[in-house]
């Protein structure tokens, strides 16, 4: 064998891959692909659980806001709303006397009312007739002591015993609007 032939053979051998190198490359590529896929699936799962938690917090906020609004409007009192929240039912689809109580929802309202005090804070006394209403909406999961979601809203509310006006009666704001309207008409003429 000549030196030239031996040199060309060594070059050919140098370019050859060792046996199993292609298999190792495929296994490495598959491992990288699976790692990326698992990372993406994990991120999607975390996003879904975050979305579910945000929906639960939003529901708690809606319940607390509704309770505050009903108390402020005089529709309900803190005592009547305190406790488990019944399942919502459409007023048209239910009869006046239901045979079975509504199903429990897992939601509860905890409402505290505290007279708001402090000198010089209002015209009608030390607290101005204001009451601090604190509404906590929480959801308890079966078998867990701690609530899974809890939201607390606080608002100062002027509670009245009964509504003093009737439909069609003018209050101070209505009378001021009438005076302004009549004054505007008088200035135009």
C-alpha positions in Angstrom: 0.0 0.0 0.0 1.3 3.4 -0.9 1.4 6.3 1.4 -1.1 8.1 -0.7 -3.7 5.4 -0.4 -3.2 5.1 3.4 -3.7 8.9 3.8 -6.9 8.9 1.7 -8.2 6.0 3.8 -7.5 7.8 7.1 -9.4 10.9 5.8 -12.4 8.7 4.9 -12.4 7.2 8.3 -12.1 10.6 10.0 -15.3 11.7 8.4 -17.3 8.7 9.4 -19.5 9.0 12.5 -19.1 6.4 15.2 -21.9 3.8 15.3 -24.9 5.0 17.4 -24.2 8.8 17.1 -27.4 9.4 15.1 -29.4 7.5 17.7 -27.8 9.7 20.5 -28.6 12.9 18.6 -32.3 11.7 18.2 -32.6 10.9 21.9 -31.1 14.3 22.8 -33.5 16.1 20.5 -36.4 14.2 21.8 -35.4 15.0 25.4 -35.2 18.7 24.6 -38.5 18.6 22.9 -40.2 16.8 25.8 -38.7 19.3 28.3 -40.1 22.2 26.4 -43.5 20.6 26.0 -43.7 19.9 29.7 -42.7 23.5 30.5 -45.5 24.8 28.2 -48.1 22.5 29.7 -47.1 23.5 33.2 -47.5 27.2 32.3 -50.9 26.5 30.8 -52.0 24.6 34.0 -50.8 27.5 36.2 -52.7 30.0 34.0 -55.9 27.9 34.3 -55.7 27.7 38.1 -54.9 31.5 38.3 -58.0 32.2 36.1 -60.2 30.0 38.4 -58.8 31.8 41.5 -59.5 35.2 39.9 -63.1 34.2 39.1 -63.6 33.1 42.7 -62.2 36.5 44.0 -64.5 38.3 41.5 -67.5 36.4 42.8 -66.6 37.2 46.4 -66.3 40.9 45.5 -69.7 40.8 43.7 -71.3 39.2 46.8 -69.8 41.8 49.2 -70.7 44.8 46.9 -74.3 43.5 46.5 -74.6 43.1 50.3 -73.3 46.6 50.9 -75.7 48.0 48.3 -78.7 46.2 49.7 -77.9 47.5 53.2 -77.3 51.1 52.0 -80.5 51.1 50.0 -82.4 49.8 53.1 -83.6 46.6 51.3 -81.9 44.4 53.8 -80.1 44.7 57.2 -76.8 43.3 58.3 -78.6 40.8 60.4 -80.7 39.4 57.5 -77.7 39.0 55.2 -75.3 37.6 57.7 -74.7 33.9 57.2 -74.7 31.4 54.3 -75.6 32.7 50.9 -78.4 30.8 49.3 -78.3 29.7 45.7 -79.5 32.4 43.4 -82.9 31.7 41.9 -84.8 33.7 39.2 -87.8 35.4 40.8 -90.1 34.5 38.0 -89.2 30.8 38.1 -89.8 30.3 41.8 -93.0 30.2 43.7 -93.6 32.3 46.8 -93.4 29.3 49.1 -90.6 26.9 48.1 -91.0 23.4 49.3 -87.3 22.8 49.8 -84.7 25.3 50.9 -82.1 26.4 48.3 -79.0 24.3 47.9 -75.9 25.5 49.9 -73.4 27.3 47.7 -70.4 27.3 50.1 -70.4 31.1 50.2 -70.9 33.0 53.5 -71.3 36.6 54.4 -70.0 38.0 57.6 -71.3 41.5 58.2 -70.3 43.8 61.1 -71.8 47.3 61.6 -70.2 49.8 63.9 -71.5 53.2 64.6 -68.9 55.7 63.3 -67.9 58.2 66.0 -65.7 61.2 66.3 -66.3 64.8 67.1 -66.9 67.2 64.3 -67.4 64.6 61.7 -71.0 65.4 60.9 -73.9 67.7 61.5 -76.2 65.2 63.2 -74.0 64.2 66.1 -70.6 62.9 66.7 -70.6 60.5 63.8 -73.0 62.3 61.6 -75.3 59.3 61.7 -72.8 57.2 59.8 -72.2 53.5 60.4 -69.2 51.6 59.3 -70.3 48.5 57.5 -67.7 45.7 57.0 -68.8 42.9 54.7 -66.6 39.7 54.4 -67.6 37.3 51.6 -65.8 33.9 52.0 -66.0 30.5 50.5 -65.4 27.4 52.5 -64.4 24.2 50.8 -65.7 21.0 52.3 -63.1 19.4 54.6 -61.0 22.6 54.9 -61.0 24.8 58.0 -59.6 27.9 56.3 -61.6 29.6 53.6 -60.4 29.2 50.0 -61.4 32.8 49.2 -62.1 35.8 51.5 -62.7 39.4 50.5 -63.6 42.2 52.9 -65.1 45.5 51.9 -65.7 48.5 54.3 -67.9 51.5 53.7 -69.4 54.3 55.7 -73.2 54.2 55.3 -76.0 56.5 56.6 -78.6 54.1 57.8 -82.2 55.3 58.2 -85.0 53.7 60.1 -87.5 54.0 57.3 -87.6 55.9 54.1 -89.0 59.3 54.8 -89.9 60.2 51.3 -92.5 58.8 49.0 -92.5 58.4 45.2 -93.0 61.9 43.7 -91.9 63.8 46.8 -89.1 66.3 46.4 -86.1 66.2 48.7 -83.5 69.0 49.2 -81.7 68.1 46.0 -84.9 68.0 44.0 -86.0 71.3 45.3 -82.6 72.9 44.5 -82.9 71.5 40.9 -86.4 73.0 40.6 -85.2 76.4 41.8 -82.2 76.2 39.3 -84.5 75.2 36.5 -87.0 78.0 37.3 -84.2 80.5 37.6 -82.8 79.4 34.2 -86.2 79.9 32.6 -86.6 83.3 34.2 -83.2 84.5 32.9 -84.0 83.4 29.3 -87.2 85.4 29.0 
